[in-house]
Amino acid sequence: MKKFVYYFMLIIAAITFNCSGGPMVSPEMQSFMDEISATGSMIDAAGKYGYSAQEMPLDLYELKEPTVKEVKKEGAKVEYLVNIKHGLIDSDVIVVWKDKVIVNIKQPM
């Protein structure tokens, strides 16, 4: 009986861990990722959130399937480490938000 309870608890723990999903993402960040998926472009998606830059990571690629890997909060800023697929490769970028506006998009160091 003890083994049954032990294995039952392991199964429940595994299901809970797998269903917990990734990091919590703001509605604005989720919309930004949805826009990347819809347009295939980080430039077009960022433009809808008031961000523009001379150069942007991954600006020459058709992008798909962005996923948040990590979230860091630093004061009023929130940094999202995002993995984005382009072709057979995937790359990470950091998207920085402040007051529901994108303030920076950069490659991780």
All heavy atoms as an XYZ file, in Angstrom:
855
protein
N       0.821     -1.202      0.000
C       0.000      0.000      0.000
C       0.864      1.264      0.000
O       0.533      2.235     -0.681
C      -0.932     -0.035      1.216
C      -1.872      1.128      1.294
S      -3.053      1.032     -0.064
C      -4.076      2.380      0.314
N       1.968      1.226      0.753
C       2.838      2.396      0.793
C       3.435      2.683     -0.586
O       3.569      3.833     -0.975
C       3.956      2.198      1.814
C       3.506      2.310      3.240
C       4.681      2.174      4.182
C       4.232      2.268      5.617
N       5.360      2.154      6.546
N       3.794      1.625     -1.310
C       4.352      1.809     -2.649
C       3.313      2.422     -3.578
O       3.631      3.285     -4.398
C       4.839      0.479     -3.224
C       6.151      0.032     -2.673
C       6.644     -1.205     -3.394
C       7.993     -1.618     -2.861
N       8.499     -2.804     -3.544
N       2.069      1.983     -3.462
C       0.994      2.525     -4.286
C       0.836      4.026     -4.046
O       0.766      4.821     -4.993
C      -0.322      1.799     -3.999
C      -1.481      2.395     -4.727
C      -1.665      2.170     -6.082
C      -2.383      3.212     -4.069
C      -2.713      2.731     -6.763
C      -3.447      3.782     -4.736
C      -3.611      3.545     -6.093
N       0.803      4.428     -2.802
C       0.661      5.843     -2.462
C       1.878      6.622     -2.972
O       1.746      7.716     -3.524
C       0.473      6.031     -0.935
C       0.551      7.493     -0.550
C      -0.840      5.424     -0.490
N       3.061      6.063     -2.799
C       4.292      6.706     -3.262
C       4.255      6.941     -4.773
O       4.513      8.042     -5.254
C       5.497      5.847     -2.875
C       6.806      6.353     -3.410
C       7.423      7.470     -2.855
C       7.427      5.728     -4.481
C       8.616      7.940     -3.347
C       8.626      6.191     -4.983
C       9.220      7.294     -4.409
O      10.401      7.762     -4.905
N       3.919      5.909     -5.545
C       3.868      6.044     -6.999
C       2.738      6.975     -7.437
O       2.875      7.733     -8.390
C       3.733      4.672     -7.676
C       5.006      3.871     -7.595
C       5.034      2.643     -6.956
C       6.186      4.354     -8.140
C       6.215      1.917     -6.875
C       7.359      3.636     -8.071
C       7.378      2.414     -7.431
O       8.535      1.706     -7.359
N       1.622      6.923     -6.737
C       0.515      7.822     -7.034
C       0.944      9.285     -6.852
O       0.671     10.140     -7.694
C      -0.693      7.493     -6.143
C      -1.868      8.370     -6.387
C      -2.666      8.194     -7.513
C      -2.184      9.395     -5.515
C      -3.749      9.011     -7.751
C      -3.267     10.216     -5.745
C      -4.053     10.031     -6.861
N       1.655      9.565     -5.775
C       2.126     10.931     -5.507
C       3.157     11.365     -6.561
O       3.174     12.518     -6.975
C       2.717     11.040     -4.100
C       1.679     10.827     -2.995
S       0.290     11.961     -3.097
C       1.048     13.449     -2.561
N       4.012     10.438     -6.987
C       4.978     10.763     -8.042
C       4.276     11.124     -9.344
O       4.663     12.078    -10.031
C       5.927      9.585     -8.280
C       7.107      9.456     -7.338
C       7.901      8.204     -7.669
C       8.002     10.672     -7.423
N       3.251     10.389     -9.685
C       2.497     10.663    -10.914
C       1.818     12.026    -10.827
O       1.875     12.824    -11.767
C       1.479      9.537    -11.194
C       2.229      8.260    -11.571
C       0.504      9.942    -12.292
C       1.359      7.034    -11.636
N       1.191     12.311     -9.714
C       0.534     13.615     -9.526
C       1.556     14.745     -9.600
O       1.310     15.770    -10.243
C      -0.242     13.659     -8.182
C      -1.371     12.639     -8.180
C      -0.746     15.055     -7.884
C      -2.406     12.866     -9.262
N       2.713     14.564     -8.978
C       3.754     15.591     -9.012
C       4.245     15.813    -10.443
O       4.447     16.956    -10.876
C       4.917     15.205     -8.111
N       4.425     14.738    -11.198
C       4.883     14.860    -12.586
C       3.855     15.585    -13.442
O       4.201     16.445    -14.258
C       5.176     13.480    -13.162
N       2.595     15.266    -13.262
C       1.536     15.926    -14.025
C       1.478     17.404    -13.669
O       1.379     18.262    -14.544
C       0.168     15.243    -13.777
C       0.168     13.848    -14.417
C      -0.971     16.098    -14.317
C      -1.027     12.998    -14.046
N       1.566     17.730    -12.405
C       1.530     19.124    -11.963
C       2.708     19.888    -12.536
O       2.559     21.005    -13.019
C       1.546     19.199    -10.426
O       0.431     18.469     -9.924
C       1.476     20.634     -9.947
N       3.888     19.300    -12.503
C       5.080     19.960    -13.028
C       4.950     20.203    -14.525
O       5.247     21.281    -15.018
C       6.318     19.114    -12.737
C       7.581     19.720    -13.249
C       8.175     20.788    -12.595
C       8.179     19.241    -14.406
C       9.343     21.358    -13.069
C       9.335     19.811    -14.903
C       9.924     20.864    -14.228
N       4.483     19.231    -15.285
C       4.364     19.367    -16.732
C       3.268     20.327    -17.137
O       3.346     20.942    -18.192
C       4.122     18.005    -17.388
C       5.361     17.139    -17.376
O       6.472     17.657    -17.344
N       5.175     15.842    -17.394
N       2.226     20.460    -16.345
C       1.097     21.325    -16.698
C       1.248     22.740    -16.171
O       0.410     23.584    -16.425
C      -0.206     20.726    -16.173
S      -0.625     19.175    -16.980
N       2.310     23.005    -15.431
C       2.457     24.330    -14.835
C       2.787     25.390    -15.870
O       2.652     26.565    -15.616
C       3.529     24.302    -13.746
O       4.788     24.006    -14.296
N       3.220     24.993    -17.080
C       3.518     25.950    -18.130
C       4.808     26.686    -17.867
O       5.590     26.330    -17.010
N       5.032     27.732    -18.638
C       6.258     28.498    -18.501
C       6.077     29.678    -17.578
O       5.123     29.738    -16.803
N       6.979     30.622    -17.684
C       6.912     31.818    -16.845
C       5.646     32.638    -17.131
O       5.091     32.557    -18.219
C       8.152     32.606    -17.252
C       9.015     31.672    -18.019
C       8.134     30.600    -18.555
N       5.230     33.411    -16.151
C       4.063     34.290    -16.326
C       4.421     35.411    -17.298
O       5.466     36.034    -17.183
C       3.644     34.899    -14.985
C       3.083     33.902    -14.005
S       1.554     33.152    -14.578
C       0.462     34.547    -14.543
N       3.542     35.641    -18.254
C       3.761     36.623    -19.311
C       2.629     37.642    -19.269
O       1.462     37.272    -19.148
C       3.800     35.911    -20.688
C       3.950     36.910    -21.807
C       4.915     34.884    -20.726
N       2.983     38.916    -19.396
C       1.962     39.969    -19.390
C       1.105     39.857    -20.653
O       1.544     39.314    -21.673
C       2.620     41.348    -19.340
O       3.255     41.628    -20.575
N      -0.115     40.391    -20.607
C      -0.961     40.378    -21.812
C      -0.306     41.101    -22.996
O      -0.449     40.676    -24.138
C      -2.235     41.096    -21.370
C      -2.264     40.980    -19.886
C      -0.826     40.935    -19.446
N       0.443     42.183    -22.714
C       1.114     42.920    -23.781
C       2.195     42.063    -24.438
O       2.328     42.035    -25.664
C       1.746     44.215    -23.242
C       0.761     45.221    -22.730
C       0.267     44.916    -21.314
O       0.902     44.109    -20.599
O      -0.767     45.470    -20.941
N       2.964     41.347    -23.619
C       4.013     40.490    -24.161
C       3.402     39.347    -24.955
O       3.908     38.991    -26.023
C       4.899     39.956    -23.029
C       6.066     39.126    -23.507
S       7.192     40.082    -24.555
C       8.289     38.796    -25.102
N       2.304     38.788    -24.469
C       1.640     37.713    -25.204
C       1.138     38.219    -26.551
O       1.286     37.551    -27.567
C       0.480     37.129    -24.388
C      -0.168     35.921    -25.048
C       0.806     34.777    -25.261
O       1.450     34.337    -24.316
N       0.916     34.291    -26.486
N       0.574     39.424    -26.575
C       0.115     40.016    -27.842
C       1.280     40.269    -28.788
O       1.163     40.061    -30.001
C      -0.625     41.328    -27.581
O      -1.817     41.087    -26.894
N       2.413     40.718    -28.241
C       3.612     40.941    -29.045
C       4.075     39.632    -29.687
O       4.369     39.581    -30.886
C       4.714     41.536    -28.160
C       6.041     41.705    -28.836
C       6.201     42.557    -29.919
C       7.147     41.001    -28.378
C       7.433     42.711    -30.530
C       8.382     41.151    -28.986
C       8.528     42.010    -30.059
N       4.105     38.557    -28.908
C       4.510     37.257    -29.450
C       3.506     36.751    -30.479
O       3.898     36.175    -31.503
C       4.704     36.239    -28.325
C       5.888     36.558    -27.428
S       6.337     35.264    -26.252
C       4.803     34.828    -25.509
N       2.235     36.974    -30.232
C       1.211     36.592    -31.213
C       1.401     37.358    -32.518
O       1.232     36.811    -33.611
C      -0.199     36.841    -30.662
C      -0.551     35.918    -29.512
O       0.125     34.885    -29.319
O      -1.518     36.240    -28.775
N       1.772     38.625    -32.408
C       2.010     39.456    -33.590
C       3.240     38.970    -34.367
O       3.238     38.957    -35.598
C       2.181     40.923    -33.175
C       2.147     41.898    -34.305
C       0.794     41.991    -34.998
O      -0.250     41.760    -34.355
O       0.787     42.282    -36.210
N       4.280     38.548    -33.643
C       5.455     37.979    -34.313
C       5.039     36.733    -35.092
O       5.419     36.552    -36.249
C       6.568     37.635    -33.305
C       7.193     38.907    -32.735
C       7.654     36.770    -33.966
C       8.172     38.672    -31.601
N       4.251     35.887    -34.462
C       3.793     34.661    -35.135
C       2.942     34.985    -36.363
O       3.052     34.328    -37.393
C       2.988     33.784    -34.170
O       3.809     33.296    -33.145
N       2.100     36.008    -36.256
C       1.196     36.360    -37.355
C       1.936     37.002    -38.529
O       1.648     36.711    -39.688
C       0.094     37.293    -36.862
N       2.896     37.892    -38.229
C       3.580     38.632    -39.298
C       4.908     38.007    -39.701
O       5.404     38.283    -40.792
C       3.859     40.087    -38.864
O       4.755     40.077    -37.741
C       2.577     40.821    -38.523
N       5.508     37.208    -38.803
C       6.828     36.647    -39.073
C       7.941     37.664    -38.931
O       9.082     37.422    -39.288
N       7.621     38.841    -38.378
C       8.586     39.935    -38.298
C       8.583     40.580    -36.916
O       7.539     40.986    -36.415
C       8.235     40.990    -39.339
O       8.967     42.174    -39.135
N       9.781     40.698    -36.326
C       9.884     41.391    -35.051
C       9.741     42.898    -35.247
O       9.194     43.592    -34.401
C      11.204     41.076    -34.363
C      11.215     41.564    -32.930
S      12.614     41.064    -31.928
C      12.858     39.385    -32.342
N      10.203     43.403    -36.375
C      10.109     44.840    -36.654
C       8.648     45.272    -36.726
O       8.254     46.263    -36.107
C      10.841     45.189    -37.970
C      12.338     44.970    -37.792
C      10.544     46.612    -38.395
C      13.131     45.104    -39.065
N       7.828     44.532    -37.476
C       6.410     44.873    -37.582
C       5.709     44.744    -36.239
O       4.902     45.602    -35.869
C       5.714     43.975    -38.610
C       6.210     44.216    -40.029
O       6.829     45.274    -40.271
O       5.997     43.339    -40.882
N       6.023     43.692    -35.503
C       5.387     43.477    -34.203
C       5.780     44.571    -33.214
O       4.934     45.116    -32.505
C       5.758     42.100    -33.659
N       7.064     44.919    -33.177
C       7.540     45.945    -32.239
C       6.975     47.318    -32.575
O       6.693     48.120    -31.679
C       9.059     45.984    -32.236
N       6.799     47.587    -33.857
C       6.238     48.868    -34.275
C       4.850     49.106    -33.708
O       4.471     50.244    -33.421
N       4.089     48.058    -33.520
C       2.744     48.198    -32.946
C       2.785     48.561    -31.466
O       1.769     48.945    -30.898
C       1.955     46.916    -33.144
C       1.656     46.662    -34.604
C       0.593     45.641    -34.794
C       0.266     45.594    -36.278
N      -0.980     44.987    -36.572
N       3.959     48.426    -30.850
C       4.111     48.767    -29.432
C       5.027     49.967    -29.242
O       5.611     50.160    -28.191
C       4.608     47.546    -28.649
C       3.542     46.493    -28.595
C       3.473     45.511    -29.570
C       2.561     46.525    -27.620
C       2.461     44.567    -29.564
C       1.545     45.591    -27.608
C       1.506     44.618    -28.582
O       0.498     43.692    -28.577
N       5.150     50.782    -30.296
C       5.868     52.044    -30.200
C       7.374     51.927    -30.206
O       8.066     52.897    -29.912
N       7.916     50.779    -30.566
C       9.374     50.606    -30.563
C       9.900     50.613    -31.983
O       9.378     49.948    -32.865
C       9.760     49.290    -29.889
C      11.257     49.090    -29.810
C      12.010     49.752    -28.856
C      11.911     48.254    -30.694
C      13.374     49.582    -28.778
C      13.285     48.069    -30.629
C      14.009     48.738    -29.667
O      15.365     48.558    -29.597
N      10.959     51.391    -32.200
C      11.650     51.365    -33.483
C      13.139     51.544    -33.201
O      13.526     52.180    -32.230
C      11.141     52.460    -34.418
O      11.416     53.723    -33.871
N      13.958     50.965    -34.064
C      15.404     51.058    -33.893
C      16.066     50.943    -35.261
O      15.482     50.416    -36.203
C      15.894     49.940    -32.972
N      17.293     51.458    -35.353
C      18.055     51.340    -36.595
C      18.319     49.874    -36.916
O      18.222     49.453    -38.052
C      19.388     52.089    -36.483
C      19.238     53.574    -36.346
C      18.804     54.214    -37.662
O      18.903     53.617    -38.727
N      18.305     55.436    -37.580
N      18.696     49.106    -35.899
C      18.966     47.680    -36.059
C      18.191     46.913    -34.996
O      17.998     47.398    -33.887
C      20.451     47.387    -35.890
C      21.315     47.993    -36.965
C      22.778     47.653    -36.775
O      23.093     46.726    -36.013
O      23.597     48.332    -37.389
N      17.770     45.718    -35.360
C      17.031     44.888    -34.427
C      17.500     43.438    -34.614
O      17.695     43.005    -35.749
C      15.534     45.004    -34.688
C      14.684     44.439    -33.581
S      12.917     44.737    -33.819
C      12.823     46.496    -33.940
N      17.664     42.701    -33.530
C      18.062     41.300    -33.686
C      17.053     40.537    -34.545
O      15.852     40.764    -34.456
C      18.060     40.757    -32.256
C      18.116     41.942    -31.367
C      17.500     43.074    -32.136
N      17.564     39.678    -35.378
C      16.750     38.790    -36.215
C      15.876     39.532    -37.222
O      14.858     39.007    -37.678
C      15.880     37.875    -35.346
C      16.605     37.073    -34.268
C      15.601     36.297    -33.425
C      17.636     36.148    -34.869
N      16.264     40.757    -37.607
C      15.418     41.535    -38.508
C      15.414     41.018    -39.949
O      14.560     41.392    -40.730
C      15.780     43.017    -38.481
C      17.200     43.307    -38.948
O      17.992     42.353    -39.080
O      17.519     44.486    -39.157
N      16.330     40.131    -40.296
C      16.397     39.629    -41.666
C      15.730     38.271    -41.843
O      15.773     37.701    -42.926
C      17.862     39.534    -42.120
C      18.638     40.845    -42.116
C      20.090     40.596    -42.487
C      18.008     41.861    -43.051
N      15.149     37.745    -40.810
C      14.595     36.398    -40.855
C      13.080     36.402    -40.728
O      12.508     37.295    -40.117
C      15.161     35.540    -39.715
C      16.651     35.407    -39.741
C      17.451     36.172    -38.904
C      17.270     34.513    -40.604
C      18.824     36.047    -38.919
C      18.646     34.380    -40.627
C      19.419     35.148    -39.780
O      20.779     35.033    -39.801
N      12.452     35.370    -41.271
C      11.035     35.145    -41.017
C      10.946     34.357    -39.712
O      11.500     33.267    -39.595
C      10.393     34.359    -42.147
C       8.902     34.183    -41.928
C       8.215     33.537    -43.111
O       8.735     33.594    -44.233
O       7.143     32.980    -42.874
N      10.275     34.902    -38.748
C      10.260     34.350    -37.392
C       8.994     33.572    -37.114
O       7.937     33.876    -37.668
C      10.404     35.483    -36.374
C      11.588     36.422    -36.606
C      11.557     37.558    -35.601
C      12.901     35.678    -36.537
N       9.107     32.585    -36.213
C       7.925     31.828    -35.806
C       8.147     31.210    -34.433
O       9.271     31.095    -33.974
C       7.591     30.748    -36.837
C       8.705     29.765    -37.096
C       8.342     28.798    -38.197
C       9.548     27.917    -38.495
N       9.315     26.994    -39.557
N       7.064     30.866    -33.810
C       7.024     30.163    -32.526
C       7.844     30.824    -31.411
O       8.693     30.188    -30.799
C       7.485     28.716    -32.706
C       6.624     27.927    -33.652
C       7.138     26.506    -33.841
O       7.674     25.930    -32.874
O       6.999     25.984    -34.958
N       7.589     32.091    -31.096
C       8.297     32.696    -29.966
C       7.799     32.114    -28.638
O       6.599     31.895    -28.464
C       7.944     34.185    -30.074
C       6.649     34.209    -30.817
C       6.660     33.021    -31.728
N       8.729     31.834    -27.739
C       8.378     31.331    -26.408
C       9.238     32.027    -25.368
O      10.430     32.253    -25.584
C       8.584     29.808    -26.291
O       9.925     29.484    -26.643
C       7.644     29.040    -27.187
N       8.637     32.356    -24.247
C       9.362     33.000    -23.156
C      10.060     31.925    -22.339
O       9.444     30.965    -21.889
C       8.416     33.832    -22.272
C       9.141     34.365    -21.048
C       7.809     34.975    -23.068
N      11.365     32.109    -22.146
C      12.159     31.170    -21.359
C      12.357     31.649    -19.930
O      12.470     30.838    -19.019
C      13.536     30.974    -22.005
C      13.481     30.286    -23.363
C      14.805     30.298    -24.089
C      15.898     29.553    -23.386
N      17.142     29.505    -24.201
N      12.407     32.974    -19.752
C      12.723     33.521    -18.434
C      12.183     34.940    -18.331
O      12.136     35.671    -19.323
C      14.241     33.526    -18.271
C      14.760     33.979    -16.945
C      16.286     33.929    -16.910
O      16.876     32.948    -17.413
O      16.875     34.889    -16.397
N      11.795     35.327    -17.131
C      11.301     36.684    -16.870
C      12.083     37.261    -15.694
O      12.245     36.601    -14.672
C       9.793     36.697    -16.528
C       9.319     38.108    -16.245
C       8.982     36.055    -17.626
N      12.592     38.502    -15.854
C      13.292     39.203    -14.770
C      12.643     40.565    -14.579
O      12.375     41.266    -15.557
C      14.757     39.444    -15.118
C      15.644     38.271    -15.034
C      17.088     38.750    -15.221
C      17.957     37.656    -15.759
N      19.290     38.136    -16.091
N      12.425     40.924    -13.330
C      11.897     42.252    -13.032
C      13.001     43.063    -12.377
O      13.643     42.614    -11.435
C      10.695     42.152    -12.102
C       9.507     41.513    -12.760
C       8.292     41.522    -11.870
C       7.132     40.857    -12.597
N       5.921     40.855    -11.810
N      13.227     44.261    -12.930
C      14.216     45.190    -12.380
C      13.552     46.546    -12.212
O      13.484     47.324    -13.163
C      15.431     45.287    -13.301
C      16.216     43.999    -13.405
C      17.437     44.138    -14.305
O      17.811     45.281    -14.666
O      18.011     43.099    -14.652
N      13.041     46.822    -11.035
C      12.317     48.063    -10.802
C      11.047     48.087    -11.628
O      10.231     47.179    -11.572
N      10.900     49.131    -12.446
C       9.710     49.264    -13.291
C       9.847     48.495    -14.601
O       8.880     48.372    -15.345
C       9.446     50.733    -13.581
N      11.051     47.990    -14.884
C      11.289     47.271    -16.142
C      11.086     45.767    -15.961
O      11.360     45.212    -14.906
C      12.706     47.508    -16.646
C      12.961     48.915    -17.101
C      14.362     49.056    -17.641
C      14.632     50.484    -18.080
N      16.007     50.625    -18.575
N      10.605     45.131    -17.030
C      10.460     43.678    -17.059
C      11.184     43.181    -18.298
O      10.917     43.644    -19.406
C       8.980     43.238    -17.106
C       8.875     41.728    -17.124
C       8.202     43.815    -15.943
N      12.136     42.252    -18.091
C      12.906     41.680    -19.190
C      12.427     40.258    -19.454
O      12.352     39.443    -18.539
C      14.399     41.631    -18.861
C      15.056     42.970    -18.798
C      16.563     42.859    -18.619
O      17.115     41.736    -18.592
O      17.192     43.912    -18.495
N      12.132     39.985    -20.725
C      11.727     38.648    -21.144
C      12.828     38.065    -22.020
O      13.218     38.689    -23.010
C      10.435     38.693    -21.959
C       9.230     39.114    -21.167
C       8.835     40.436    -21.121
C       8.476     38.171    -20.480
C       7.716     40.822    -20.404
C       7.357     38.551    -19.758
C       6.990     39.869    -19.725
O       5.879     40.252    -19.010
N      13.338     36.895    -21.660
C      14.241     36.154    -22.528
C      13.367     35.277    -23.405
O      12.645     34.406    -22.917
C      15.217     35.305    -21.713
C      16.187     34.443    -22.525
C      17.087     35.316    -23.402
C      17.012     33.565    -21.606
N      13.386     35.562    -24.706
C      12.478     34.915    -25.640
C      13.279     34.090    -26.646
O      14.270     34.574    -27.205
C      11.632     35.968    -26.403
C      10.667     35.303    -27.364
C      10.899     36.867    -25.433
N      12.844     32.862    -26.878
C      13.429     32.017    -27.910
C      12.524     32.077    -29.124
O      11.313     31.916    -29.005
C      13.572     30.576    -27.408
C      14.213     29.689    -28.451
O      13.523     29.057    -29.235
N      15.526     29.665    -28.452
N      13.117     32.337    -30.295
C      12.347     32.477    -31.531
C      12.986     31.601    -32.601
O      14.205     31.637    -32.797
C      12.301     33.938    -32.010
C      11.736     34.832    -30.916
C      11.486     34.066    -33.285
C      11.762     36.309    -31.240
N      12.154     30.854    -33.300
C      12.650     30.000    -34.385
C      12.679     30.783    -35.689
O      11.813     31.603    -35.957
C      11.755     28.775    -34.543
C      11.785     27.873    -33.328
C      10.922     26.650    -33.540
C      10.763     25.906    -32.265
N      11.597     24.826    -32.003
N      13.717     30.514    -36.472
C      13.812     31.072    -37.826
C      14.523     30.032    -38.684
O      15.685     29.737    -38.513
C      14.530     32.420    -37.854
C      15.821     32.467    -37.095
N      17.041     32.297    -37.694
C      16.073     32.644    -35.780
C      17.997     32.383    -36.784
N      17.442     32.592    -35.612
N      13.745     29.421    -39.569
C      14.272     28.329    -40.378
C      14.564     27.114    -39.503
O      13.768     26.741    -38.652
N      15.730     26.538    -39.685
C      16.128     25.372    -38.895
C      16.805     25.758    -37.588
O      17.168     24.904    -36.791
C      17.085     24.491    -39.713
C      16.513     23.912    -41.008
C      17.597     23.189    -41.787
C      15.349     22.994    -40.716
N      16.978     27.041    -37.384
C      17.722     27.558    -36.228
C      16.751     28.273    -35.290
O      15.694     28.734    -35.693
C      18.802     28.551    -36.712
C      19.744     27.858    -37.698
C      19.575     29.143    -35.561
C      20.692     28.789    -38.408
N      17.137     28.373    -34.031
C      16.399     29.228    -33.114
C      17.402     30.090    -32.356
O      18.549     29.717    -32.178
C      15.495     28.436    -32.172
C      16.249     27.480    -31.282
O      17.255     26.904    -31.734
O      15.852     27.319    -30.129
N      16.962     31.288    -31.979
C      17.819     32.253    -31.308
C      17.070     32.874    -30.140
O      15.841     32.881    -30.106
C      18.237     33.366    -32.273
O      18.968     32.837    -33.351
N      17.849     33.418    -29.207
C      17.277     34.110    -28.060
C      17.428     35.617    -28.226
O      18.429     36.090    -28.773
C      17.979     33.689    -26.766
C      17.707     32.251    -26.395
O      16.685     31.698    -26.838
O      18.506     31.671    -25.635
N      16.425     36.351    -27.775
C      16.481     37.805    -27.697
C      15.907     38.222    -26.350
O      15.149     37.476    -25.722
C      15.703     38.511    -28.835
C      16.325     38.227    -30.180
C      14.251     38.147    -28.829
N      16.281     39.408    -25.918
C      15.732     39.979    -24.689
C      14.825     41.134    -25.081
O      15.252     42.047    -25.801
C      16.849     40.461    -23.746
C      17.702     39.270    -23.300
C      16.258     41.191    -22.544
C      18.931     39.639    -22.501
N      13.592     41.079    -24.609
C      12.618     42.149    -24.865
C      12.358     42.830    -23.528
O      11.951     42.180    -22.566
C      11.305     41.594    -25.453
C      10.327     42.727    -25.719
C      11.572     40.795    -26.718
N      12.620     44.139    -23.471
C      12.483     44.901    -22.231
C      11.255     45.801    -22.333
O      11.122     46.578    -23.276
C      13.746     45.754    -21.948
C      13.616     46.477    -20.622
C      15.002     44.892    -21.981
N      10.381     45.682    -21.331
C       9.154     46.484    -21.262
C       9.227     47.410    -20.053
O       9.783     47.066    -19.019
C       7.941     45.581    -21.083
C       7.601     44.742    -22.257
C       8.205     43.589    -22.642
C       6.560     44.977    -23.197
N       7.614     43.096    -23.764
C       6.593     43.920    -24.121
C       5.600     45.974    -23.349
C       5.695     43.836    -25.187
C       4.718     45.885    -24.399
C       4.766     44.830    -25.306
N       8.609     48.585    -20.200
C       8.423     49.511    -19.079
C       7.110     50.239    -19.320
O       6.914     50.825    -20.396
C       9.574     50.506    -18.976
C       9.442     51.446    -17.797
C      10.625     52.376    -17.694
C      10.446     53.297    -16.500
N      11.530     54.274    -16.423
N       6.228     50.197    -18.358
C       4.922     50.867    -18.464
C       4.161     50.449    -19.719
O       3.640     51.290    -20.453
C       5.082     52.387    -18.416
C       5.726     52.863    -17.128
O       5.483     52.225    -16.075
O       6.495     53.843    -17.170
N       4.160     49.150    -20.010
C       3.421     48.553    -21.125
C       3.924     48.999    -22.497
O       3.190     48.946    -23.484
C       1.924     48.813    -20.987
C       1.338     48.213    -19.723
C      -0.142     48.418    -19.649
C      -0.692     47.792    -18.373
N      -2.130     47.808    -18.320
N       5.185     49.453    -22.570
C       5.810     49.869    -23.815
C       7.157     49.160    -23.929
O       7.894     49.055    -22.949
C       6.019     51.403    -23.843
C       6.772     51.845    -25.075
C       4.688     52.123    -23.739
N       7.491     48.687    -25.130
C       8.803     48.079    -25.343
C       9.846     49.192    -25.370
O       9.724     50.153    -26.125
C       8.850     47.297    -26.674
C       7.866     46.129    -26.638
C      10.264     46.785    -26.937
C       7.728     45.384    -27.946
N      10.872     49.062    -24.517
C      11.937     50.073    -24.479
C      13.240     49.570    -25.072
O      14.118     50.361    -25.393
C      12.167     50.611    -23.040
C      10.956     51.370    -22.554
C      12.529     49.491    -22.080
N      13.380     48.250    -25.249
C      14.609     47.727    -25.836
C      14.391     46.282    -26.299
O      13.668     45.526    -25.661
C      15.762     47.769    -24.840
C      17.121     47.647    -25.493
O      17.238     47.536    -26.710
N      18.170     47.660    -24.679
N      15.032     45.950    -27.400
C      15.110     44.572    -27.883
C      16.579     44.334    -28.214
O      17.152     45.076    -29.015
C      14.224     44.337    -29.124
C      12.768     44.591    -28.792
C      14.423     42.917    -29.648
C      11.823     44.506    -29.977
N      17.166     43.337    -27.567
C      18.606     43.128    -27.746
C      18.942     41.642    -27.683
O      18.122     40.831    -27.244
C      19.374     43.864    -26.659
C      18.983     43.456    -25.235
C      19.611     44.320    -24.193
C      19.145     43.908    -22.790
N      19.683     44.761    -21.753
N      20.141     41.316    -28.127
C      20.624     39.953    -28.030
C      21.249     39.742    -26.660
O      21.888     40.670    -26.131
C      21.625     39.653    -29.125
C      20.998     39.627    -30.506
C      22.009     39.298    -31.582
O      23.104     39.816    -31.581
N      21.612     38.430    -32.490
N      21.091     38.562    -26.088
C      21.737     38.296    -24.794
C      23.255     38.318    -24.932
O      23.797     37.983    -25.980
C      21.268     36.891    -24.429
C      20.191     36.549    -25.375
C      20.308     37.454    -26.556
N      23.922     38.701    -23.883
C      25.390     38.723    -23.887
C      25.937     37.356    -23.614
O      25.485     36.563    -22.952
C      25.914     39.678    -22.821
C      25.461     41.086    -23.037
S      26.522     41.795    -24.278
C      25.758     43.357    -24.476
